[in-house]
Amino acid sequence: MLPTGADNQGIFTTEGEEHRKLRRIISPAFSYQSVKNLAPLFLHKSFKLRDKLRSVLAVPQDVPRPGIEVEQFPGEPRPRVRMDLYNWIGRATFDIIGVAGFGYEFNSIEEETNTFYNAYRCMFDALRQRDNMLHNLGIFFPQWVASCLPDARTKEIKRCRNTIEAEAKTLFAKRCEEIAAEKAASATVSKEFVLLNLLLRSKEANDANLTESEMLAQIDSIMFAGHDTASMAIQWAFWELTRYPPVQARLRAELAPIAAILRDFVPTSASETSNRYADLTGELGDLTARLDALPYLEKFVREVLRFHPSVHSTLRVAMKDDVIPVSEPVRNENGETSKAWVGSHKTGLSGGGIRIRKGEFVHIPIEGMNLLKSVWGEDAHEFNPDRWDNLPATAKSNPGLYANLTSFSIGPSSCPASRWALVEMKVILAVMIASFEFTGASPMSPNNFLVCRPYVEDKFEKGYRMPLILTPL
């Protein structure tokens, strides 16, 4: 969906009091207890993904299709089959945010032709092409770009946008009708689908005076952030497992005490009641608490988020003239001291600072900060979960919402759903690692457009992909 929300009304692009208002409304959805209550949903959708992949792999695949790559090698009797996890993990996180956020069953894991999901994916596939970056504005201003560039690519982006907006409006109207019916019957309004309910309740209580357009913008923003960013981190995690088999084996050994549940559990009556996901709690117990207690899984997740932040950078705008403290003079590519640097004798700051004027942008390179050798050590460019046993003092003092990392951003505009993302990531990883062996990694690179999407090196023209060989255990 729109990463910003329609007309820049979404929570991730608003500022000041408007941003604080929206954050107050949705923050209860991301509390510790709320996320704990959603954990059975994360498990259920992970089991759905596990079973779908097993069913695909159980049948000989000779013809490629979305999510399945088939390649015949000379001398081999059967073609090699790779599962495109860009497709499959994206479907799982899409289904999770649909239910947890808005009470809507997309069922995109089972329904490979799901209109909503495929429109979303096709839009970003169209944006991937780089012949004219003006096309990328089509995600924000489809009518304007269509008038400037009336070509096939622009028409495809506009078609996808129209489909997404129509589906979002249908979703919103359907949930409004359901809540109205519950109230008319004097029933307690369900709190299972926390995000949309919070938005609707705030409107009724006049807490926020949100218009329908503003609420649709929040659906846009939350769908994007809740699905896409989580999906990217999980995909890169599986890629690292194929690059480092000892890491994969160590994680599987740590999961061994609960592997049978993760590999074989089948939810009962999964589609019969409105509180079907909560019903799983009694059958599984507090499995997420057990996952949180696994030290190597925690270190692995931290290292994935350090090495592969879903959002590579962000921007801030100076609200007034100021000086940003720095530890040493800032130099340009020629080694010359920046003209914006102000010495300590003028600022009173021990290391001096960088002068910034009101209205100027500050680029925060999250990916670069996570790979700084001066912060993380000489092995900063290596993937090493064990680094978290003994972080350098410079890393320990690094600001961050989680684990001294800026991957969830920092400050008033930091990610409100970090706990949600971490639990979701651990659950999906645990179920999949216990159920499959991952091999066959290709050299991959990220395309840093909005989020760090994967593609096979030297094969960018084939689109975003994360093809891996999965062997059922």
C-alpha positions as CSV (number, residue, x, y, z in Angstrom):
1,M,0.0,0.0,0.0
2,L,1.0,3.6,0.2
3,P,4.0,3.9,2.5
4,T,3.0,7.4,3.4
5,G,-0.8,7.1,3.4
6,A,-3.1,9.1,1.1
7,D,-2.2,12.7,0.8
8,N,0.6,12.3,3.3
9,Q,-1.9,11.8,6.2
10,G,-0.4,8.6,7.4
11,I,1.3,8.2,10.8
12,F,4.7,7.8,9.2
13,T,4.8,11.1,7.4
14,T,2.8,13.4,9.8
15,E,4.7,15.6,12.2
16,G,4.2,17.5,15.4
17,E,0.9,17.3,17.2
18,E,-0.8,15.5,14.4
19,H,1.8,12.7,14.7
20,R,1.5,12.6,18.4
21,K,-2.3,12.3,18.2
22,L,-2.2,9.4,15.8
23,R,0.5,7.7,17.9
24,R,-1.6,8.0,21.0
25,I,-4.5,6.3,19.2
26,I,-2.7,3.3,17.9
27,S,-0.1,2.7,20.7
28,P,-2.3,0.4,22.7
29,A,-2.2,-2.0,19.8
30,F,1.5,-2.5,20.2
31,S,1.7,-2.8,24.0
32,Y,3.4,-5.9,25.5
33,Q,0.0,-7.5,26.4
34,S,-1.5,-6.8,23.0
35,V,1.4,-8.4,21.2
36,K,1.3,-11.3,23.5
37,N,-2.4,-11.8,22.7
38,L,-1.5,-11.8,19.0
39,A,1.2,-14.4,19.3
40,P,-1.2,-17.3,18.5
41,L,-2.1,-15.5,15.3
42,F,1.6,-15.3,14.3
43,L,1.9,-19.0,15.0
44,H,-1.2,-19.9,13.1
45,K,-0.1,-18.1,9.9
46,S,3.4,-19.6,10.3
47,F,1.8,-23.0,10.3
48,K,-0.3,-22.1,7.3
49,L,2.9,-21.1,5.5
50,R,4.7,-24.2,6.6
51,D,1.9,-26.5,5.3
52,K,1.6,-24.6,2.0
53,L,5.3,-24.9,1.3
54,R,5.2,-28.6,2.2
55,S,2.3,-29.2,-0.2
56,V,4.0,-27.5,-3.0
57,L,7.3,-29.4,-2.5
58,A,5.4,-32.7,-2.3
59,V,4.4,-32.4,-5.9
60,P,7.0,-32.5,-8.7
61,Q,7.3,-29.0,-10.2
62,D,8.3,-28.8,-13.9
63,V,6.8,-25.4,-14.7
64,P,7.8,-22.2,-12.9
65,R,5.0,-20.0,-11.4
66,P,4.9,-17.1,-8.9
67,G,6.8,-18.2,-5.8
68,I,8.3,-21.3,-7.5
69,E,11.5,-21.3,-9.7
70,V,12.4,-24.4,-11.7
71,E,15.8,-24.9,-13.3
72,Q,17.0,-27.9,-15.2
73,F,20.7,-28.7,-14.9
74,P,22.6,-31.0,-17.5
75,G,22.8,-34.6,-16.3
76,E,20.2,-34.3,-13.6
77,P,17.0,-36.3,-14.0
78,R,14.7,-33.7,-12.3
79,P,14.9,-29.9,-12.3
80,R,15.9,-28.1,-9.2
81,V,13.1,-26.3,-7.5
82,R,13.7,-23.1,-5.5
83,M,11.0,-21.4,-3.4
84,D,11.0,-17.6,-3.8
85,L,10.7,-16.5,-0.2
86,Y,10.1,-12.9,-1.4
87,N,6.8,-14.2,-2.5
88,W,5.9,-16.5,0.3
89,I,7.1,-14.6,3.4
90,G,5.4,-11.5,1.9
91,R,2.2,-13.4,1.8
92,A,2.5,-14.6,5.4
93,T,3.1,-11.1,6.8
94,F,0.4,-9.7,4.6
95,D,-2.1,-12.1,6.1
96,I,-1.0,-11.4,9.6
97,I,-1.4,-7.6,9.4
98,G,-4.7,-8.1,7.6
99,V,-6.2,-10.1,10.6
100,A,-4.3,-8.4,13.5
101,G,-4.8,-4.9,12.2
102,F,-8.1,-4.9,10.4
103,G,-10.0,-8.2,10.9
104,Y,-9.7,-9.1,7.3
105,E,-8.7,-12.5,6.1
106,F,-6.7,-12.0,2.9
107,N,-5.8,-15.8,2.7
108,S,-3.0,-14.9,0.3
109,I,-0.9,-17.9,1.5
110,E,-3.5,-20.3,0.1
111,E,-4.9,-18.1,-2.6
112,E,-2.0,-17.4,-4.9
113,T,-4.1,-15.2,-7.1
114,N,-5.3,-12.9,-4.2
115,T,-6.2,-9.6,-5.8
116,F,-5.2,-7.3,-3.0
117,Y,-1.7,-8.8,-2.5
118,N,-0.9,-9.2,-6.2
119,A,-1.9,-5.6,-6.9
120,Y,0.5,-4.5,-4.1
121,R,3.3,-6.6,-5.4
122,C,2.8,-5.7,-9.1
123,M,3.0,-2.0,-8.1
124,F,6.4,-2.4,-6.7
125,D,7.6,-4.6,-9.5
126,A,6.6,-1.8,-11.9
127,L,8.4,0.8,-9.7
128,R,11.6,-1.4,-9.8
129,Q,12.3,-0.3,-13.4
130,R,14.8,2.6,-13.4
131,D,14.4,4.0,-16.9
132,N,12.7,7.1,-15.4
133,M,12.7,7.7,-11.7
134,L,9.7,10.1,-12.2
135,H,7.6,6.9,-12.4
136,N,8.3,6.3,-8.7
137,L,6.2,9.3,-7.8
138,G,3.3,7.3,-9.2
139,I,2.9,5.6,-5.8
140,F,2.2,9.0,-4.3
141,F,0.6,11.1,-7.1
142,P,-0.8,8.6,-9.6
143,Q,-3.1,11.1,-11.5
144,W,-0.3,13.7,-11.9
145,V,2.3,11.2,-13.1
146,A,-0.2,9.6,-15.5
147,S,-0.7,12.9,-17.1
148,C,3.1,13.5,-17.4
149,L,4.0,10.0,-18.5
150,P,1.1,8.3,-20.2
151,D,2.9,5.0,-20.9
152,A,2.2,1.4,-20.1
153,R,4.3,1.4,-16.9
154,T,2.4,4.4,-15.5
155,K,-0.9,2.8,-16.4
156,E,0.1,-0.4,-14.6
157,I,1.0,1.6,-11.4
158,K,-2.2,3.5,-11.6
159,R,-4.2,0.3,-12.1
160,C,-2.6,-1.3,-9.0
161,R,-3.1,1.9,-6.9
162,N,-6.8,1.9,-7.9
163,T,-7.2,-1.7,-6.9
164,I,-5.5,-1.2,-3.6
165,E,-7.6,1.9,-2.7
166,A,-10.8,0.1,-3.7
167,E,-9.9,-2.9,-1.6
168,A,-9.0,-0.7,1.4
169,K,-12.3,1.1,1.2
170,T,-14.2,-2.2,1.1
171,L,-12.2,-3.5,4.1
172,F,-13.0,-0.3,6.0
173,A,-16.7,-0.2,5.2
174,K,-17.1,-3.9,6.0
175,R,-15.6,-3.5,9.4
176,C,-17.6,-0.4,10.2
177,E,-20.8,-2.4,9.3
178,E,-19.8,-5.2,11.6
179,I,-19.1,-3.0,14.5
180,A,-22.4,-1.2,14.0
181,A,-24.2,-4.5,14.0
182,E,-22.5,-5.6,17.2
183,K,-23.6,-2.4,18.9
184,A,-27.1,-2.7,17.6
185,A,-27.3,-6.1,19.2
186,S,-25.9,-4.7,22.4
187,A,-22.9,-7.0,22.1
188,T,-19.5,-6.1,23.2
189,V,-17.4,-4.9,20.3
190,S,-14.7,-7.3,19.6
191,K,-11.2,-6.2,20.5
192,E,-9.5,-8.9,18.5
193,F,-8.7,-6.6,15.6
194,V,-7.1,-3.8,17.6
195,L,-5.8,-1.3,15.1
196,L,-9.0,-0.6,13.1
197,N,-11.1,-0.7,16.3
198,L,-8.9,1.8,18.0
199,L,-9.2,4.2,15.0
200,L,-13.0,3.8,14.9
201,R,-13.4,4.2,18.7
202,S,-11.3,7.4,18.6
203,K,-13.6,8.8,15.9
204,E,-16.7,8.0,17.9
205,A,-15.3,9.5,21.1
206,N,-14.1,12.6,19.2
207,D,-10.7,12.0,20.5
208,A,-9.1,12.7,17.2
209,N,-11.8,13.9,14.8
210,L,-10.3,11.6,12.1
211,T,-12.0,11.8,8.7
212,E,-12.6,8.7,6.6
213,S,-9.8,9.8,4.4
214,E,-7.4,10.0,7.4
215,M,-8.4,6.6,8.6
216,L,-7.9,5.1,5.2
217,A,-4.4,6.8,5.2
218,Q,-3.6,5.0,8.5
219,I,-4.7,1.7,6.9
220,D,-2.3,2.4,4.0
221,S,0.6,3.3,6.3
222,I,0.1,0.4,8.7
223,M,-0.4,-2.2,6.0
224,F,2.9,-1.1,4.3
225,A,4.9,-0.9,7.5
226,G,3.3,-4.0,9.1
227,H,3.8,-6.2,6.1
228,D,6.7,-5.0,4.0
229,T,9.4,-4.2,6.6
230,A,8.8,-7.4,8.6
231,S,8.9,-9.5,5.4
232,M,12.2,-8.0,4.2
233,A,14.0,-8.7,7.5
234,I,12.7,-12.3,7.6
235,Q,13.8,-13.0,4.0
236,W,17.3,-11.7,4.6
237,A,17.5,-13.9,7.8
238,F,16.8,-17.0,5.7
239,W,19.4,-16.0,3.2
240,E,22.0,-15.7,6.0
241,L,21.1,-19.2,7.1
242,T,22.0,-20.6,3.7
243,R,25.3,-18.7,3.8
244,Y,26.2,-19.9,7.3
245,P,25.1,-23.6,7.7
246,P,26.7,-23.7,11.2
247,V,24.5,-20.8,12.3
248,Q,21.4,-22.7,10.9
249,A,22.4,-25.9,12.7
250,R,23.0,-24.1,16.0
251,L,19.6,-22.4,15.8
252,R,17.9,-25.7,15.0
253,A,19.6,-27.4,18.0
254,E,18.5,-24.6,20.3
255,L,14.9,-25.1,19.0
256,A,15.1,-28.9,19.5
257,P,13.0,-29.0,22.8
258,I,10.0,-27.4,21.0
259,A,10.8,-28.6,17.4
260,A,8.0,-31.2,17.4
261,I,5.4,-28.6,18.2
262,L,6.8,-26.2,15.6
263,R,7.1,-28.9,12.9
264,D,4.0,-30.9,13.4
265,F,1.3,-28.9,15.3
266,V,-2.0,-28.6,13.5
267,P,-4.5,-26.1,14.8
268,T,-8.0,-27.4,15.4
269,S,-11.1,-25.6,14.3
270,A,-9.0,-22.9,12.8
271,S,-11.7,-21.2,10.9
272,E,-14.9,-21.7,13.0
273,T,-14.9,-18.9,15.6
274,S,-14.2,-15.2,15.7
275,N,-11.7,-15.8,18.5
276,R,-10.0,-18.8,16.8
277,Y,-6.5,-17.5,17.2
278,A,-6.9,-16.8,20.9
279,D,-8.1,-20.4,21.2
280,L,-4.7,-21.7,20.2
281,T,-3.2,-20.3,23.4
282,G,-4.4,-23.2,25.5
283,E,-3.0,-25.7,23.0
284,L,0.4,-24.1,22.6
285,G,1.0,-22.4,26.0
286,D,3.1,-19.3,26.0
287,L,5.3,-20.5,23.2
288,T,6.5,-17.0,22.4
289,A,7.9,-16.6,26.0
290,R,10.0,-19.7,25.3
291,L,11.2,-18.3,22.1
292,D,12.2,-15.1,23.8
293,A,14.2,-17.1,26.3
294,L,16.4,-18.6,23.6
295,P,19.7,-16.7,23.6
296,Y,21.1,-17.7,20.2
297,L,17.9,-16.9,18.4
298,E,17.9,-13.5,20.1
299,K,21.5,-12.9,19.0
300,F,20.7,-14.0,15.4
301,V,17.7,-11.7,15.2
302,R,19.8,-8.8,16.4
303,E,22.5,-9.5,13.9
304,V,20.0,-9.7,11.0
305,L,18.5,-6.3,12.0
306,R,22.0,-4.8,12.2
307,F,23.2,-6.3,8.9
308,H,20.0,-6.0,7.0
309,P,17.8,-3.1,8.3
310,S,14.6,-3.2,6.4
311,V,14.7,0.6,6.0
312,H,18.1,1.7,4.9
313,S,17.8,5.4,5.8
314,T,15.4,8.1,6.9
315,L,15.2,11.9,7.0
316,R,14.5,14.5,9.6
317,V,13.9,18.3,9.1
318,A,15.4,21.0,11.3
319,M,12.7,23.0,13.0
320,K,15.1,25.8,13.9
321,D,18.7,26.8,13.3
322,D,20.9,24.5,15.4
323,V,24.3,22.8,15.8
324,I,24.5,19.0,15.8
325,P,27.2,17.8,18.2
326,V,29.9,15.6,16.6
327,S,32.9,13.8,18.1
328,E,35.4,15.0,15.5
329,P,35.5,17.4,12.5
330,V,33.4,16.2,9.6
331,R,35.3,15.9,6.3
332,N,34.2,15.7,2.7
333,E,35.3,13.2,0.2
334,N,38.4,15.2,-0.5
335,G,39.5,15.1,3.1
336,E,38.7,18.7,3.7
337,T,36.8,19.9,6.8
338,S,33.2,20.6,6.0
339,K,32.3,24.3,5.8
340,A,29.3,23.5,8.0
341,W,31.6,22.4,10.9
342,V,31.8,24.7,13.9
343,G,34.7,24.3,16.3
344,S,34.3,23.7,20.0
345,H,35.6,27.2,20.8
346,K,32.4,28.6,19.3
347,T,29.9,26.0,20.4
348,G,31.1,25.0,23.8
349,L,30.7,21.3,22.6
350,S,33.7,19.1,23.2
351,G,34.0,17.9,19.7
352,G,32.4,20.8,17.9
353,G,29.4,20.5,15.7
354,I,27.7,20.8,12.3
355,R,25.7,23.9,11.7
356,I,22.2,23.3,10.3
357,R,19.6,25.8,9.2
358,K,15.9,25.7,9.8
359,G,14.2,23.7,7.0
360,E,17.3,21.7,6.1
361,F,17.1,18.0,5.8
362,V,19.2,15.6,7.9
363,H,19.8,12.2,6.2
364,I,20.2,9.4,8.8
365,P,21.9,6.4,7.1
366,I,20.7,3.6,9.2
367,E,22.4,0.9,7.1
368,G,25.7,2.8,7.2
369,M,25.5,3.4,10.9
370,N,24.9,-0.3,11.5
371,L,28.1,-1.2,9.6
372,L,30.5,1.4,11.0
373,K,33.8,-0.2,12.1
374,S,34.4,2.7,14.5
375,V,31.2,1.6,16.3
376,W,30.9,-2.2,15.9
377,G,34.5,-3.2,15.5
378,E,36.8,-4.3,12.6
379,D,34.5,-7.2,11.8
380,A,31.5,-4.9,11.4
381,H,31.1,-5.9,7.7
382,E,30.8,-9.6,8.7
383,F,27.7,-11.4,9.8
384,N,28.4,-12.7,13.3
385,P,25.6,-13.3,15.8
386,D,28.2,-14.0,18.5
387,R,29.3,-10.4,18.5
388,W,26.4,-9.7,20.8
389,D,28.2,-11.6,23.6
390,N,30.8,-8.8,23.8
391,L,29.9,-5.6,22.1
392,P,32.5,-2.8,22.0
393,A,31.8,0.1,24.3
394,T,31.1,2.3,21.3
395,A,28.3,0.0,20.3
396,K,26.9,-0.2,23.8
397,S,26.6,3.6,23.8
398,N,24.9,3.7,20.4
399,P,21.3,5.1,20.6
400,G,18.5,2.8,19.5
401,L,15.1,1.6,20.3
402,Y,16.2,-2.0,20.4
403,A,19.7,-3.6,21.1
404,N,21.6,-0.3,20.5
405,L,20.4,-0.4,16.8
406,T,18.8,2.4,14.8
407,S,17.0,-0.2,12.7
408,F,13.6,0.8,14.2
409,S,14.7,4.5,14.1
410,I,14.9,6.6,17.3
411,G,13.1,9.5,18.8
412,P,9.4,10.6,18.6
413,S,9.1,9.1,15.1
414,S,10.6,5.7,15.9
415,C,8.7,2.6,15.0
416,P,5.7,2.1,17.3
417,A,5.5,-1.6,16.5
418,S,9.0,-2.9,17.2
419,R,7.8,-5.4,19.8
420,W,5.2,-6.7,17.3
421,A,7.9,-7.1,14.6
422,L,10.3,-8.9,16.8
423,V,7.8,-11.5,18.0
424,E,6.5,-12.0,14.5
425,M,10.0,-12.5,13.2
426,K,11.0,-15.0,15.9
427,V,7.8,-17.0,15.5
428,I,8.1,-17.3,11.7
429,L,11.8,-18.1,11.9
430,A,11.3,-20.8,14.6
431,V,8.5,-22.6,12.7
432,M,10.4,-22.6,9.4
433,I,13.8,-23.5,10.8
434,A,12.3,-26.5,12.7
435,S,10.4,-27.6,9.5
436,F,12.9,-27.0,6.6
437,E,16.6,-27.0,5.8
438,F,17.6,-23.9,3.8
439,T,20.3,-24.2,1.1
440,G,21.1,-22.9,-2.4
441,A,21.7,-19.2,-1.8
442,S,22.5,-17.1,-4.8
443,P,24.6,-13.9,-4.5
444,M,22.0,-11.2,-3.5
445,S,21.9,-7.5,-3.3
446,P,19.3,-5.1,-1.9
447,N,17.5,-2.5,-3.9
448,N,17.1,0.4,-1.5
449,F,13.8,1.8,-2.6
450,L,11.6,2.5,0.4
451,V,12.7,-0.8,1.9
452,C,15.7,-3.1,1.1
453,R,14.2,-5.5,-1.4
454,P,16.3,-8.5,-2.5
455,Y,17.3,-9.4,-6.0
456,V,19.8,-11.8,-7.5
457,E,23.0,-10.1,-8.5
458,D,23.3,-9.5,-12.2
459,K,19.6,-10.5,-12.7
460,F,17.8,-7.3,-11.6
461,E,15.7,-7.5,-14.7
462,K,14.0,-10.6,-13.4
463,G,12.5,-8.7,-10.5
464,Y,12.7,-8.9,-6.7
465,R,13.4,-12.5,-5.6
466,M,14.8,-14.5,-2.8
467,P,15.1,-18.0,-4.3
468,L,16.2,-20.7,-1.9
469,I,16.1,-24.5,-1.8
470,L,13.9,-25.8,1.0
471,T,14.1,-29.4,2.1
472,P,11.4,-30.6,4.5
473,L,12.6,-32.1,7.8
